[in-house]
Structures are given as structure tokens and as C-alpha cells.
């Protein structure tokens, strides 16, 4: 009888140790997954940066349909303002791309972006404003 009792204790101990190892493995995997998600997540811009981006997008939409000299002058005024006031450089980079595209569209350049290009840029910019409560929409340029 003692042999059966000892065997039951060993079996119980193995189950407990196996469950503990499984729990530890799952928690490590969960932590690694969270770290990976946060590491690959876009930087989160402030609400002020996202509001500024939205303003620049609206202005870019307007100047892209107008004469090229007006668009070029607008870009010369807007770029320094964005660089000095916008804290999130990653969002700023996306907005700078949209600014440049607005000028190219106003110049009727063959390098002007396609609707697909604008949508892809919009997705990137939106990722930076996901936590700010500010919604960004980048309409096609020149309309």
C-alpha cells in the first residue's frame, strides 16, 4: 500500500510541476507578445500634433488645386512651422510628404501621387494619432 501511496504522490507532484511550468511558459509568451506589439507600434503623437497635422492636411488640399506659385509659397511657410511646433517627428515626416505631394499636384508634375499612395500615407499617419482622439483623413490631392 505504501508503494501505491508514494506513486500517487509522485504523480501528483509531476502534475503540479507541469502545471506551474505551463503557467510560467504562457506568462513569458504573453509578455513577449506584448513587448513585440509595443515595439512595432507607431509612435503616439499628442492631440496638439494631430490637430496641427489635420490643419496642414486641410491647407494642403486647398493649395493643391490652386496655382503652383501659391502652393510653393505655402510650403515655404508651413514646413518651418511644422518643424518647430510638431513634437512627433514620425508624424511630421508623414505630413511633410503630404505637403510635398500637394505642391507636386499644384505643379501638375508627373510625380504627383496616386490615390493609392495617398491612402497608404493616410494609414501611416492615422497610426500615430490612434491614441490622441483626433481623426486624420487625407483626401486625394488636386480635387
N, CA, C and O of each residue as an XYZ file, in Angstrom:
572
protein
N       0.798     -1.194      0.000
C       0.000      0.000      0.000
C       0.841      1.259      0.000
O       0.476      2.260     -0.617
N       1.940      1.210      0.676
C       2.783      2.397      0.708
C       3.343      2.712     -0.664
O       3.559      3.877     -0.998
N       3.576      1.695     -1.450
C       4.098      1.913     -2.792
C       3.069      2.658     -3.636
O       3.433      3.564     -4.386
N       1.818      2.302     -3.532
C       0.761      2.973     -4.266
C       0.620      4.414     -3.796
O       0.426      5.315     -4.612
N       0.715      4.637     -2.505
C       0.633      5.978     -1.946
C       1.798      6.834     -2.443
O       1.599      7.997     -2.792
N       2.989      6.285     -2.478
C       4.174      7.008     -2.953
C       4.048      7.297     -4.446
O       4.417      8.378     -4.905
N       3.533      6.345     -5.193
C       3.357      6.555     -6.632
C       2.328      7.653     -6.900
O       2.509      8.469     -7.803
N       1.264      7.673     -6.126
C       0.249      8.726     -6.269
C       0.836     10.098     -5.947
O       0.535     11.080     -6.626
N       1.677     10.165     -4.907
C       2.327     11.446     -4.549
C       3.249     11.928     -5.665
O       3.258     13.115     -5.991
N       4.021     11.018     -6.253
C       4.915     11.399     -7.351
C       4.109     11.895     -8.553
O       4.463     12.893     -9.180
N       3.045     11.202     -8.858
C       2.190     11.584     -9.982
C       1.585     12.967     -9.729
O       1.570     13.815    -10.621
N       1.089     13.189     -8.514
C       0.509     14.478     -8.145
C       1.564     15.577     -8.243
O       1.282     16.657     -8.762
N       2.755     15.321     -7.759
C       3.832     16.308     -7.823
C       4.203     16.641     -9.273
O       4.468     17.797     -9.601
N       4.219     15.632    -10.126
C       4.525     15.860    -11.545
C       3.459     16.737    -12.197
O       3.777     17.624    -12.989
N       2.213     16.488    -11.866
C       1.119     17.284    -12.422
C       1.236     18.738    -11.951
O       1.061     19.669    -12.737
N       1.532     18.921    -10.664
C       1.665     20.281    -10.119
C       2.846     21.007    -10.765
O       2.727     22.170    -11.149
N       3.960     20.335    -10.881
C       5.143     20.947    -11.504
C       4.873     21.230    -12.983
O       5.262     22.284    -13.485
N       4.226     20.323    -13.676
C       3.878     20.528    -15.093
C       2.962     21.726    -15.269
O       3.141     22.518    -16.194
N       1.979     21.862    -14.384
C       1.058     23.000    -14.458
C       1.793     24.310    -14.183
O       1.530     25.320    -14.835
N       2.710     24.295    -13.225
C       3.489     25.500    -12.917
C       4.377     25.885    -14.102
O       4.477     27.063    -14.446
N       5.015     24.903    -14.722
C       5.862     25.180    -15.895
C       5.004     25.719    -17.038
O       5.415     26.656    -17.724
N       3.834     25.153    -17.253
C       2.941     25.626    -18.315
C       2.498     27.065    -18.052
O       2.471     27.886    -18.969
N       2.151     27.369    -16.796
C       1.741     28.730    -16.450
C       2.887     29.716    -16.664
O       2.671     30.810    -17.185
N       4.077     29.347    -16.274
C       5.247     30.208    -16.459
C       5.519     30.422    -17.948
O       5.805     31.542    -18.371
N       5.431     29.363    -18.734
C       5.661     29.464    -20.176
C       4.629     30.383    -20.831
O       4.977     31.214    -21.670
N       3.371     30.233    -20.449
C       2.320     31.083    -21.013
C       2.518     32.550    -20.630
O       2.320     33.434    -21.463
N       2.901     32.815    -19.397
C       3.104     34.201    -18.990
C       4.314     34.809    -19.704
O       4.284     35.984    -20.069
N       5.365     34.034    -19.905
C       6.517     34.530    -20.660
C       6.146     34.791    -22.115
O       6.562     35.800    -22.685
N       5.382     33.912    -22.712
C       4.946     34.102    -24.099
C       4.042     35.327    -24.220
O       4.154     36.094    -25.175
N       3.156     35.504    -23.259
C       2.288     36.685    -23.257
C       3.081     37.969    -23.121
O       2.816     38.944    -23.824
N       4.048     37.977    -22.226
C       4.903     39.151    -22.059
C       5.711     39.449    -23.300
O       5.858     40.610    -23.684
N       6.234     38.419    -23.931
C       6.998     38.607    -25.175
C       6.094     39.140    -26.285
O       6.512     39.998    -27.062
N       4.872     38.644    -26.367
C       3.931     39.129    -27.370
C       3.578     40.593    -27.156
O       3.505     41.364    -28.113
N       3.359     40.976    -25.907
C       3.058     42.373    -25.594
C       4.246     43.259    -25.952
O       4.073     44.321    -26.551
N       5.447     42.827    -25.588
C       6.649     43.599    -25.915
C       6.772     43.776    -27.422
O       7.068     44.876    -27.890
N       6.550     42.716    -28.187
C       6.660     42.771    -29.639
C       5.632     43.740    -30.223
O       5.942     44.514    -31.128
N       4.413     43.687    -29.698
C       3.347     44.578    -30.170
C       3.716     46.035    -29.913
O       3.608     46.871    -30.810
N       4.145     46.337    -28.704
C       4.504     47.713    -28.355
C       5.730     48.191    -29.126
O       5.816     49.367    -29.479
N       6.659     47.311    -29.386
C       7.885     47.664    -30.104
C       7.584     48.060    -31.543
O       8.222     48.964    -32.083
N       6.627     47.397    -32.164
C       6.304     47.646    -33.569
C       5.164     48.635    -33.768
O       4.783     48.916    -34.905
N       4.626     49.155    -32.704
C       3.530     50.105    -32.777
C       4.071     51.483    -33.170
O       5.156     51.861    -32.728
N       3.330     52.243    -33.997
C       3.802     53.583    -34.352
C       3.875     54.476    -33.110
O       3.148     54.271    -32.139
N       4.761     55.463    -33.162
C       4.842     56.425    -32.068
C       3.474     57.091    -31.923
O       2.742     57.236    -32.902
N       3.141     57.485    -30.727
C       1.848     58.121    -30.490
C       2.031     59.618    -30.299
O       2.623     60.070    -29.319
N       1.517     60.366    -31.243
C       1.627     61.821    -31.224
C       0.593     62.403    -30.259
O      -0.419     61.776    -29.946
N       0.879     63.605    -29.806
C      -0.055     64.293    -28.910
C      -1.263     64.780    -29.705
O      -1.238     64.834    -30.935
N      -2.309     65.129    -28.982
C      -3.509     65.659    -29.633
C      -3.185     66.965    -30.350
O      -3.734     67.235    -31.418
N      -2.298     67.780    -29.775
C      -1.913     69.044    -30.411
C      -1.207     68.778    -31.746
O      -1.479     69.456    -32.736
N      -0.304     67.794    -31.773
C       0.374     67.442    -33.019
C      -0.629     66.953    -34.063
O      -0.535     67.308    -35.238
N      -1.566     66.157    -33.636
C      -2.550     65.607    -34.573
C      -3.505     66.689    -35.079
O      -3.917     66.653    -36.239
N      -3.859     67.643    -34.228
C      -4.690     68.767    -34.685
C      -3.922     69.620    -35.694
O      -4.483     70.069    -36.694
N      -2.629     69.838    -35.421
C      -1.808     70.591    -36.367
C      -1.718     69.846    -37.696
O      -1.813     70.458    -38.759
N      -1.537     68.547    -37.639
C      -1.477     67.738    -38.859
C      -2.775     67.868    -39.645
O      -2.756     67.997    -40.869
N      -3.891     67.835    -38.945
C      -5.190     67.953    -39.612
C      -5.330     69.312    -40.300
O      -5.862     69.399    -41.407
N      -4.851     70.371    -39.643
C      -4.889     71.709    -40.236
C      -4.032     71.779    -41.497
O      -4.451     72.330    -42.514
N      -2.830     71.215    -41.419
C      -1.933     71.224    -42.574
C      -2.537     70.421    -43.725
O      -2.427     70.820    -44.885
N      -3.168     69.306    -43.414
C      -3.811     68.484    -44.446
C      -4.902     69.279    -45.151
O      -5.013     69.230    -46.376
N      -5.706     70.008    -44.387
C      -6.776     70.823    -44.969
C      -6.200     71.904    -45.876
O      -6.701     72.136    -46.976
N      -5.134     72.568    -45.401
C      -4.489     73.603    -46.211
C      -3.886     72.994    -47.479
O      -3.998     73.571    -48.560
N      -3.251     71.836    -47.345
C      -2.632     71.171    -48.495
C      -3.678     70.828    -49.542
O      -3.441     70.973    -50.741
N      -4.822     70.376    -49.087
C      -5.908     70.044    -50.003
C      -6.303     71.279    -50.815
O      -6.544     71.183    -52.019
N      -6.369     72.424    -50.165
C      -6.774     73.656    -50.850
C      -5.711     74.131    -51.836
O      -6.038     74.479    -52.971
N      -4.448     74.151    -51.422
C      -3.401     74.685    -52.306
C      -3.075     73.731    -53.446
O      -2.563     74.172    -54.475
N      -3.352     72.452    -53.299
C      -3.031     71.507    -54.364
C      -3.860     71.750    -55.618
O      -3.449     71.368    -56.713
N      -5.015     72.377    -55.473
C      -5.877     72.665    -56.622
C      -5.582     74.031    -57.217
O      -6.078     74.359    -58.295
N      -4.783     74.827    -56.529
C      -4.522     76.195    -56.963
C      -3.283     76.326    -57.819
O      -2.711     75.331    -58.265
N      -2.875     77.552    -58.043
C      -1.673     77.779    -58.843
C      -0.408     77.327    -58.109
O      -0.330     77.389    -56.882
N       0.570     76.875    -58.876
C       1.808     76.346    -58.299
C       2.559     77.363    -57.451
O       3.038     76.993    -56.378
N       2.691     78.619    -57.862
C       3.437     79.571    -57.018
C       2.819     79.741    -55.622
O       3.536     79.883    -54.631
N       1.514     79.724    -55.560
C       0.834     79.838    -54.263
C       1.136     78.614    -53.397
O       1.368     78.740    -52.195
N       1.132     77.438    -54.009
C       1.432     76.199    -53.276
C       2.872     76.191    -52.783
O       3.145     75.771    -51.658
N       3.783     76.648    -53.614
C       5.192     76.693    -53.219
C       5.409     77.658    -52.056
O       6.155     77.358    -51.124
N       4.760     78.802    -52.113
C       4.871     79.787    -51.020
C       4.282     79.201    -49.739
O       4.852     79.358    -48.659
N       3.149     78.532    -49.861
C       2.523     77.895    -48.700
C       3.469     76.881    -48.072
O       3.612     76.839    -46.850
N       4.115     76.062    -48.898
C       5.030     75.055    -48.372
C       6.206     75.706    -47.639
O       6.635     75.218    -46.593
N       6.721     76.796    -48.182
C       7.838     77.500    -47.537
C       7.448     78.059    -46.171
O       8.292     78.175    -45.283
N       6.186     78.402    -46.001
C       5.707     78.921    -44.719
C       5.318     77.804    -43.752
O       5.516     77.922    -42.543
N       4.776     76.743    -44.283
C       4.250     75.660    -43.449
C       5.341     74.755    -42.893
O       5.277     74.348    -41.733
N       6.335     74.438    -43.705
C       7.377     73.495    -43.269
C       8.091     73.962    -41.997
O       8.233     73.160    -41.074
N       8.549     75.220    -41.900
C       9.202     75.643    -40.650
C       8.258     75.618    -39.446
O       8.669     75.299    -38.331
N       7.003     75.956    -39.683
C       6.011     75.931    -38.593
C       5.833     74.501    -38.086
O       5.779     74.264    -36.879
N       5.742     73.552    -39.016
C       5.589     72.147    -38.629
C       6.834     71.665    -37.876
O       6.725     70.992    -36.851
N       8.004     72.011    -38.387
C       9.246     71.551    -37.756
C       9.417     72.100    -36.336
O       9.924     71.398    -35.462
N       9.007     73.329    -36.103
C       9.212     73.922    -34.776
C       8.125     73.562    -33.778
O       8.384     73.509    -32.575
N       6.917     73.316    -34.254
C       5.805     73.086    -33.311
C       5.404     71.626    -33.151
O       4.884     71.246    -32.102
N       5.634     70.810    -34.159
C       5.215     69.411    -34.075
C       6.307     68.600    -33.384
O       7.446     68.548    -33.847
N       5.944     67.972    -32.272
C       6.912     67.226    -31.459
C       7.210     65.828    -31.999
O       8.341     65.354    -31.903
N       6.204     65.171    -32.564
C       6.382     63.806    -33.059
C       6.962     63.846    -34.469
O       6.261     64.171    -35.428
N       8.228     63.519    -34.585
C       8.910     63.572    -35.867
C       8.401     62.565    -36.875
O       8.447     62.815    -38.079
N       7.914     61.425    -36.399
C       7.410     60.408    -37.321
C       6.120     60.878    -37.993
O       5.950     60.713    -39.201
N       5.220     61.459    -37.216
C       4.012     62.044    -37.796
C       4.407     63.206    -38.694
O       3.864     63.363    -39.788
N       5.346     64.016    -38.238
C       5.814     65.156    -39.027
C       6.341     64.730    -40.388
O       6.124     65.413    -41.388
N       7.033     63.602    -40.420
C       7.559     63.092    -41.694
C       6.418     62.761    -42.655
O       6.492     63.077    -43.842
N       5.371     62.127    -42.144
C       4.225     61.791    -42.987
C       3.526     63.046    -43.495
O       3.114     63.107    -44.654
N       3.394     64.035    -42.635
C       2.733     65.280    -43.037
C       3.600     66.037    -44.037
O       3.075     66.647    -44.968
N       4.927     66.005    -43.858
C       5.829     66.650    -44.812
C       5.680     66.015    -46.194
O       5.731     66.708    -47.210
N       5.497     64.702    -46.227
C       5.301     64.018    -47.512
C       4.022     64.515    -48.180
O       4.006     64.770    -49.384
N       2.959     64.653    -47.406
C       1.685     65.139    -47.962
C       1.838     66.577    -48.451
O       1.291     66.934    -49.494
N       2.579     67.412    -47.704
C       2.848     68.792    -48.129
C       3.540     68.802    -49.494
O       3.132     69.520    -50.407
N       4.584     68.001    -49.612
C       5.335     67.944    -50.871
C       4.444     67.463    -52.016
O       4.516     67.985    -53.129
N       3.624     66.490    -51.741
C       2.716     65.990    -52.761
C       1.706     67.052    -53.185
O       1.319     67.109    -54.352
N       1.276     67.892    -52.244
C       0.337     68.969    -52.583
C       0.980     69.928    -53.579
O       0.332     70.373    -54.526
N       2.239     70.240    -53.366
C       2.950     71.138    -54.281
C       3.126     70.464    -55.647
O       2.901     71.092    -56.681
N       3.521     69.207    -55.651
C       3.681     68.488    -56.923
C       2.364     68.436    -57.696
O       2.350     68.555    -58.921
N       1.264     68.260    -56.974
C      -0.046     68.217    -57.619
C      -0.391     69.580    -58.200
O      -0.913     69.663    -59.312
N      -0.106     70.653    -57.460
C      -0.373     72.005    -57.959
C       0.492     72.319    -59.182
O       0.066     73.046    -60.079
N       1.696     71.772    -59.212
C       2.598     71.979    -60.350
C       2.237     71.083    -61.527
O       2.836     71.190    -62.597
N       1.273     70.212    -61.337
C       0.852     69.230    -62.343
C       2.035     68.355    -62.770
O       2.208     68.036    -63.946
N       2.824     67.987    -61.790
C       4.003     67.160    -62.007
C       3.602     65.704    -62.264
O       2.623     65.219    -61.696
N       4.353     65.012    -63.114
C       4.072     63.583    -63.298
C       4.419     62.769    -62.046
O       4.032     61.606    -61.932
N       5.139     63.376    -61.122
C       5.492     62.695    -59.875
C       4.422     62.853    -58.797
O       4.607     62.399    -57.668
N       3.309     63.490    -59.138
C       2.212     63.642    -58.177
C       1.721     62.257    -57.763
O       1.756     61.322    -58.564
N       1.267     62.121    -56.530
C       0.891     60.796    -56.013
C      -0.434     60.293    -56.575
O      -1.300     61.061    -56.994
N      -0.547     58.990    -56.564
C      -1.819     58.368    -56.937
C      -2.719     58.335    -55.694
O      -2.271     58.588    -54.576
N      -3.967     58.025    -55.918
C      -4.911     57.892    -54.798
C      -4.438     56.791    -53.851
O      -4.569     56.909    -52.633
N      -3.894     55.729    -54.417
C      -3.383     54.615    -53.609
C      -2.233     55.074    -52.712
O      -2.151     54.677    -51.549
N      -1.350     55.907    -53.253
C      -0.234     56.434    -52.454
C      -0.738     57.270    -51.282
O      -0.239     57.161    -50.162
N      -1.738     58.108    -51.563
C      -2.296     58.965    -50.512
C      -2.955     58.107    -49.427
O      -2.807     58.395    -48.239
N      -3.671     57.072    -49.821
C      -4.323     56.178    -48.840
C      -3.288     55.479    -47.963
O      -3.483     55.347    -46.755
N      -2.202     55.038    -48.562
C      -1.151     54.367    -47.787
C      -0.531     55.337    -46.786
O      -0.259     54.966    -45.644
N      -0.309     56.573    -47.211
C       0.239     57.586    -46.304
C      -0.757     57.913    -45.193
O      -0.371     58.111    -44.041
N      -2.017     57.967    -45.542
C      -3.062     58.236    -44.553
C      -3.068     57.154    -43.469
O      -3.197     57.462    -42.284
N      -2.931     55.907    -43.868
C      -2.903     54.812    -42.893
C      -1.732     54.967    -41.924
O      -1.885     54.753    -40.722
N      -0.571     55.337    -42.446
C       0.596     55.538    -41.585
C       0.360     56.683    -40.602
O       0.629     56.549    -39.409
N      -0.144     57.805    -41.108
C      -0.368     58.973    -40.252
C      -1.430     58.684    -39.190
O      -1.287     59.096    -38.040
N      -2.478     57.987    -39.570
C      -3.532     57.635    -38.602
C      -2.984     56.803    -37.452
O      -3.419     56.952    -36.311
N      -2.037     55.934    -37.748
C      -1.445     55.108    -36.701
C      -0.787     55.933    -35.613
O      -0.787     55.532    -34.449
N      -0.228     57.077    -35.972
C       0.433     57.933    -34.986
C      -0.574     58.719    -34.139
O      -0.237     59.198    -33.056
N      -1.795     58.849    -34.628
C      -2.813     59.619    -33.901
C      -3.881     58.725    -33.272
O      -4.920     59.222    -32.838
N      -3.645     57.438    -33.219
C      -4.648     56.490    -32.733
C      -5.080     56.777    -31.296
O      -6.257     56.622    -30.969
N      -4.163     57.187    -30.442
C      -4.492     57.418    -29.029
C      -4.812     58.870    -28.710
O      -5.093     59.189    -27.554
N      -4.780     59.751    -29.688
C      -4.930     61.186    -29.417
C      -6.377     61.651    -29.383
O      -6.672     62.718    -28.844
N      -7.278     60.865    -29.951
C      -8.672     61.291    -30.036
C      -8.923     62.191    -31.240
O     -10.027     62.710    -31.402
N      -7.920     62.380    -32.078
C      -8.038     63.221    -33.273
C      -8.016     62.297    -34.489
O      -7.136     61.448    -34.629
N      -8.996     62.479    -35.355
C      -9.091     61.657    -36.558
C      -8.426     62.374    -37.729
O      -8.670     63.558    -37.964
N      -7.589     61.651    -38.455
C      -6.934     62.217    -39.632
C      -7.502     61.579    -40.888
O      -7.665     60.361    -40.966
N      -7.798     62.416    -41.862
C      -8.227     61.952    -43.173
C      -7.434     62.721    -44.200
O      -7.374     63.950    -44.145
N      -6.824     62.021    -45.134
C      -6.068     62.656    -46.207
C      -6.806     62.442    -47.519
O      -6.708     61.380    -48.135
N      -7.547     63.462    -47.940
C      -8.258     63.315    -49.215
C      -7.272     63.306    -50.378
O      -6.157     63.814    -50.252
N      -7.677     62.733    -51.507
C      -6.816     62.809    -52.684
C      -6.548     64.277    -53.023
O      -7.414     65.132    -52.839
N      -5.376     64.552    -53.505
C      -4.970     65.930    -53.767
C      -5.449     66.412    -55.137
O      -5.631     65.624    -56.064
N      -5.647     67.720    -55.235
C      -5.998     68.334    -56.511
C      -7.474     68.332    -56.842
O      -7.866     68.752    -57.931
N      -8.277     67.878    -55.940
C      -9.716     67.807    -56.222
C     -10.411     69.105    -55.894
O     -11.624     69.218    -56.071
